[in-house]
Every structure is written in C-alpha cells, then in structure tokens.
Amino acid sequence: MEKKPHFVRRELLPREVPSISLALLLAAVLLLNALLYLYLSKFYISLGRVETDHGLCPFGYFKFGAVKNCSPWLSCEAINTEVRKLKCVGEGAVKKVFLSEWKEKKVVLSQLTNSELKEDFLHGLKMLKALQSKHVVRLLGYCEQQFTILTEYHPLGSLKGLNETLHIPKYKGMNTWHRRLMLAIDYVSVIRYLHSSPLGTLVMCDSNDLDKVLSQYLLTSDFHVLVNDLDALPLVNRSAGRLVKCGHRELRGEFVAPEQHWPYGEDVPFEDDLMPPYDEKTDIWKIPDVSNFLLGHVEGSDIVRLHLFDIHAVCKKKDPAERPSAQEVLDTYRKVLTLLIQEAAMPGTREML
C-alpha cells in the first residue's frame, strides 16, 4: 500500500522568534534613522542655517524681501532724498533709532546723538560693513558725513521681548523647547562667527548684563537671531599680545566673567590702567545665562537644560583657559538637538532593544 507523503509543518523554534523580531526592529530603527537624517537635513536647509548663504550680495550691495537683484548701498544723497522717517523707536548712549520708509519698505535709520562718541559710531559702521553675513543685520546704506546708518527692519524687535512675542496668538505655536533651542543655537552661532570672523577674534563687549546682551540681538520674523549692535567689538590678537578691556569703568555682578572684575579688592580704588586685559572667553562665560533665558520655561526645556548641563558647567570655569571655544559649545548644542529629535521621533526604542 502506497504511503501518502507527509507534509511536515516546520514549527519555529522558540529561539528564532525573538531573533526575527529583533531583526525587524533593527531594520525599522535603521529606516527611521535614515528618514530622520533626511528630515534634519531638510530642516536645517529650510531654516536657512546652512553654512553657505547664497542670498548674500557682493561687498557694497544688498537685497532683501522678494527682490532678486542686488542694489548698491544707499549713498548720502539717496538716504536724504529717498528715506522718510516715521517715528523714533529707540535711543541709546551712542545713537537714536528711527523706524523709516524707503520705496514703501520699512527700514531702520540710526543717527549719532552724542558727538563725543562718534568714534564708537564709526567703529560700529566699520564692523557692520566688514561682517555682513547671515549672522549680522543687513546693511542698506550709510552716510559717514552725517553719521547715519540704514539697516533692514525686523518688526519683532530685539531678543529682549522674546517671551512677550511668544505670548502673541500668532506665535504661540513657536513656543516650544525645539524652537527655543534653535534660537540658542543661533545665538552661539553668532558668537562663533565673531570669534572667527574675517577680521579676527572679536569680543562682544556691550554685554555687562543680560538685558544689555539681549538688546544687541534681533529676532527675525522667521525666528532666527541676528546681531544688530556692533559698536563695542574690540579685536583680540594673541600673536601680537593684544587683549581687550570692555570699557574703562569697573564691572560688577555675576553676569560678567571673573576676569572682568577688579582683581585687587575693595581696599584698592579702581584704576583703568591697572585693570588686566582679557580675551574672548568672557563671551563663553555668558552663554549659559543667555541660553537659559532663550530656553524659557516650556514643556521639555528642563530636559534640554539637563543635556546642556556639562557644557554649561565648563563654560563657567573660573579659569578662562579651561572654558570651551564657541565652536565646541555650538557642536554640543547641535548634538543635543539631534539627540532630542531622535528621542522624540522614536520614543521607547531604547527600552525595546
């Protein structure tokens, strides 16, 4: 009698089940990582934070808005005949600032108010011309004879008003740890740019307290940070033995770096000639305080602070030589952003593995 063939059903061994599951999980993780990489690449490009900015014009030219062609910086004659003042929107020790109009576009006109500070004004203009980049407010024109500077207008104003801006209904969706960390990355990017600028290592000296620092930076309508005030930007040149001092008065408070304090005690009256100079690491000392403000108190911001704790601790080293460079801080900030986005995109993956 012919035997019927037996179809033997192969059962999966108990050990094979987790192996296949693990392989599928790893494949899924790799796919998610690839998708995340593409997302982050597009994300940085869409926010205009790529290292090369193809929107910049050659030296002496500008463009903004939807205009494609570059125009030469406006001359004294053009500023006098084509620019119309609308209202005064600010005044500092050096200059008065007017919201103005040029060819139906809002612009900012800055004029010297104190003739004794004309050197500071002209230094700021020199820096503005030389440092035009994605990190610096756009220069539209100037008139040295009349001590006038024309720059692009940013309606959201300085970083000082960030929290108020984020409470406006239109911008509430921006009030997230993610956006706030991006602003901190922008801020550190500006410091990195100044420390490795085309002119050399520049120190942001107009920064003796938090409010003063925040007032030096603008918040753009697409939520990026630009440095706006470059009047106090001395140059460090270590090879030539040139360090800096931020002003000629005694600086106090915890916000300024330890090396900016008078080192000889209260029994010795302050003398500018006896005050030791310092370098750009004073800017590094201030980064944690500025970032703490930018991160705010939203859901997730404490997690960001936790990830930045170590780098911020090193920024606060008493010895300036032990503090990191702005590039090292920036690299850490970017790594933290990438890590937190990965964790948000793949919650629980670590536990599954």
NORJO-V806494 format. One record per residue. N is the residue number from 1. RES is the residue in one small letter. SS is DSSP state (H for helix, E for strand, L for the rest). Layout:
BEGIN
n->N res->RES ss->SS
n->N res->RES ss->SS
END
This chain:
BEGIN
n->1 res->m ss->L
n->2 res->e ss->L
n->3 res->k ss->L
n->4 res->k ss->L
n->5 res->p ss->L
n->6 res->h ss->L
n->7 res->f ss->L
n->8 res->v ss->L
n->9 res->r ss->L
n->10 res->r ss->L
n->11 res->e ss->L
n->12 res->l ss->L
n->13 res->l ss->L
n->14 res->p ss->H
n->15 res->r ss->H
n->16 res->e ss->H
n->17 res->v ss->H
n->18 res->p ss->H
n->19 res->s ss->H
n->20 res->i ss->H
n->21 res->s ss->H
n->22 res->l ss->H
n->23 res->a ss->H
n->24 res->l ss->H
n->25 res->l ss->H
n->26 res->l ss->H
n->27 res->a ss->H
n->28 res->a ss->H
n->29 res->v ss->H
n->30 res->l ss->H
n->31 res->l ss->H
n->32 res->l ss->H
n->33 res->n ss->H
n->34 res->a ss->H
n->35 res->l ss->H
n->36 res->l ss->H
n->37 res->y ss->H
n->38 res->l ss->H
n->39 res->y ss->H
n->40 res->l ss->H
n->41 res->s ss->H
n->42 res->k ss->H
n->43 res->f ss->H
n->44 res->y ss->H
n->45 res->i ss->H
n->46 res->s ss->H
n->47 res->l ss->L
n->48 res->g ss->L
n->49 res->r ss->L
n->50 res->v ss->L
n->51 res->e ss->L
n->52 res->t ss->L
n->53 res->d ss->L
n->54 res->h ss->L
n->55 res->g ss->L
n->56 res->l ss->L
n->57 res->c ss->L
n->58 res->p ss->L
n->59 res->f ss->L
n->60 res->g ss->L
n->61 res->y ss->E
n->62 res->f ss->E
n->63 res->k ss->L
n->64 res->f ss->L
n->65 res->g ss->L
n->66 res->a ss->L
n->67 res->v ss->L
n->68 res->k ss->L
n->69 res->n ss->L
n->70 res->c ss->L
n->71 res->s ss->E
n->72 res->p ss->E
n->73 res->w ss->L
n->74 res->l ss->E
n->75 res->s ss->L
n->76 res->c ss->H
n->77 res->e ss->H
n->78 res->a ss->H
n->79 res->i ss->H
n->80 res->n ss->H
n->81 res->t ss->H
n->82 res->e ss->H
n->83 res->v ss->E
n->84 res->r ss->E
n->85 res->k ss->E
n->86 res->l ss->E
n->87 res->k ss->E
n->88 res->c ss->E
n->89 res->v ss->E
n->90 res->g ss->E
n->91 res->e ss->E
n->92 res->g ss->L
n->93 res->a ss->L
n->94 res->v ss->L
n->95 res->k ss->E
n->96 res->k ss->E
n->97 res->v ss->E
n->98 res->f ss->E
n->99 res->l ss->E
n->100 res->s ss->E
n->101 res->e ss->E
n->102 res->w ss->E
n->103 res->k ss->L
n->104 res->e ss->L
n->105 res->k ss->E
n->106 res->k ss->E
n->107 res->v ss->E
n->108 res->v ss->E
n->109 res->l ss->E
n->110 res->s ss->E
n->111 res->q ss->E
n->112 res->l ss->E
n->113 res->t ss->L
n->114 res->n ss->L
n->115 res->s ss->H
n->116 res->e ss->H
n->117 res->l ss->H
n->118 res->k ss->H
n->119 res->e ss->H
n->120 res->d ss->H
n->121 res->f ss->H
n->122 res->l ss->H
n->123 res->h ss->H
n->124 res->g ss->H
n->125 res->l ss->H
n->126 res->k ss->H
n->127 res->m ss->H
n->128 res->l ss->H
n->129 res->k ss->H
n->130 res->a ss->H
n->131 res->l ss->L
n->132 res->q ss->L
n->133 res->s ss->L
n->134 res->k ss->L
n->135 res->h ss->L
n->136 res->v ss->E
n->137 res->v ss->L
n->138 res->r ss->L
n->139 res->l ss->E
n->140 res->l ss->E
n->141 res->g ss->E
n->142 res->y ss->E
n->143 res->c ss->E
n->144 res->e ss->L
n->145 res->q ss->L
n->146 res->q ss->L
n->147 res->f ss->L
n->148 res->t ss->E
n->149 res->i ss->E
n->150 res->l ss->E
n->151 res->t ss->E
n->152 res->e ss->E
n->153 res->y ss->L
n->154 res->h ss->L
n->155 res->p ss->L
n->156 res->l ss->L
n->157 res->g ss->L
n->158 res->s ss->E
n->159 res->l ss->H
n->160 res->k ss->H
n->161 res->g ss->H
n->162 res->l ss->H
n->163 res->n ss->H
n->164 res->e ss->H
n->165 res->t ss->H
n->166 res->l ss->H
n->167 res->h ss->L
n->168 res->i ss->L
n->169 res->p ss->H
n->170 res->k ss->H
n->171 res->y ss->H
n->172 res->k ss->H
n->173 res->g ss->H
n->174 res->m ss->H
n->175 res->n ss->L
n->176 res->t ss->L
n->177 res->w ss->H
n->178 res->h ss->H
n->179 res->r ss->H
n->180 res->r ss->H
n->181 res->l ss->H
n->182 res->m ss->H
n->183 res->l ss->H
n->184 res->a ss->H
n->185 res->i ss->H
n->186 res->d ss->H
n->187 res->y ss->H
n->188 res->v ss->H
n->189 res->s ss->H
n->190 res->v ss->H
n->191 res->i ss->H
n->192 res->r ss->H
n->193 res->y ss->H
n->194 res->l ss->H
n->195 res->h ss->H
n->196 res->s ss->L
n->197 res->s ss->E
n->198 res->p ss->L
n->199 res->l ss->L
n->200 res->g ss->E
n->201 res->t ss->E
n->202 res->l ss->E
n->203 res->v ss->L
n->204 res->m ss->L
n->205 res->c ss->L
n->206 res->d ss->L
n->207 res->s ss->L
n->208 res->n ss->L
n->209 res->d ss->L
n->210 res->l ss->H
n->211 res->d ss->H
n->212 res->k ss->H
n->213 res->v ss->H
n->214 res->l ss->H
n->215 res->s ss->H
n->216 res->q ss->L
n->217 res->y ss->E
n->218 res->l ss->E
n->219 res->l ss->E
n->220 res->t ss->L
n->221 res->s ss->L
n->222 res->d ss->L
n->223 res->f ss->L
n->224 res->h ss->L
n->225 res->v ss->E
n->226 res->l ss->E
n->227 res->v ss->E
n->228 res->n ss->L
n->229 res->d ss->L
n->230 res->l ss->L
n->231 res->d ss->L
n->232 res->a ss->L
n->233 res->l ss->L
n->234 res->p ss->L
n->235 res->l ss->E
n->236 res->v ss->E
n->237 res->n ss->E
n->238 res->r ss->H
n->239 res->s ss->H
n->240 res->a ss->H
n->241 res->g ss->L
n->242 res->r ss->E
n->243 res->l ss->L
n->244 res->v ss->E
n->245 res->k ss->L
n->246 res->c ss->L
n->247 res->g ss->L
n->248 res->h ss->L
n->249 res->r ss->L
n->250 res->e ss->L
n->251 res->l ss->L
n->252 res->r ss->L
n->253 res->g ss->L
n->254 res->e ss->L
n->255 res->f ss->L
n->256 res->v ss->L
n->257 res->a ss->L
n->258 res->p ss->H
n->259 res->e ss->H
n->260 res->q ss->H
n->261 res->h ss->L
n->262 res->w ss->L
n->263 res->p ss->L
n->264 res->y ss->L
n->265 res->g ss->L
n->266 res->e ss->L
n->267 res->d ss->L
n->268 res->v ss->L
n->269 res->p ss->L
n->270 res->f ss->L
n->271 res->e ss->L
n->272 res->d ss->H
n->273 res->d ss->H
n->274 res->l ss->H
n->275 res->m ss->L
n->276 res->p ss->L
n->277 res->p ss->L
n->278 res->y ss->E
n->279 res->d ss->L
n->280 res->e ss->L
n->281 res->k ss->H
n->282 res->t ss->H
n->283 res->d ss->H
n->284 res->i ss->H
n->285 res->w ss->H
n->286 res->k ss->H
n->287 res->i ss->H
n->288 res->p ss->H
n->289 res->d ss->H
n->290 res->v ss->H
n->291 res->s ss->H
n->292 res->n ss->H
n->293 res->f ss->H
n->294 res->l ss->H
n->295 res->l ss->H
n->296 res->g ss->L
n->297 res->h ss->L
n->298 res->v ss->L
n->299 res->e ss->L
n->300 res->g ss->L
n->301 res->s ss->H
n->302 res->d ss->H
n->303 res->i ss->H
n->304 res->v ss->H
n->305 res->r ss->H
n->306 res->l ss->H
n->307 res->h ss->H
n->308 res->l ss->H
n->309 res->f ss->H
n->310 res->d ss->H
n->311 res->i ss->H
n->312 res->h ss->H
n->313 res->a ss->H
n->314 res->v ss->H
n->315 res->c ss->H
n->316 res->k ss->L
n->317 res->k ss->L
n->318 res->k ss->L
n->319 res->d ss->L
n->320 res->p ss->H
n->321 res->a ss->H
n->322 res->e ss->H
n->323 res->r ss->L
n->324 res->p ss->L
n->325 res->s ss->L
n->326 res->a ss->H
n->327 res->q ss->H
n->328 res->e ss->H
n->329 res->v ss->H
n->330 res->l ss->H
n->331 res->d ss->H
n->332 res->t ss->H
n->333 res->y ss->H
n->334 res->r ss->H
n->335 res->k ss->H
n->336 res->v ss->H
n->337 res->l ss->H
n->338 res->t ss->H
n->339 res->l ss->H
n->340 res->l ss->H
n->341 res->i ss->H
n->342 res->q ss->H
n->343 res->e ss->H
n->344 res->a ss->H
n->345 res->a ss->H
n->346 res->m ss->L
n->347 res->p ss->L
n->348 res->g ss->L
n->349 res->t ss->H
n->350 res->r ss->H
n->351 res->e ss->H
n->352 res->m ss->H
n->353 res->l ss->L
END
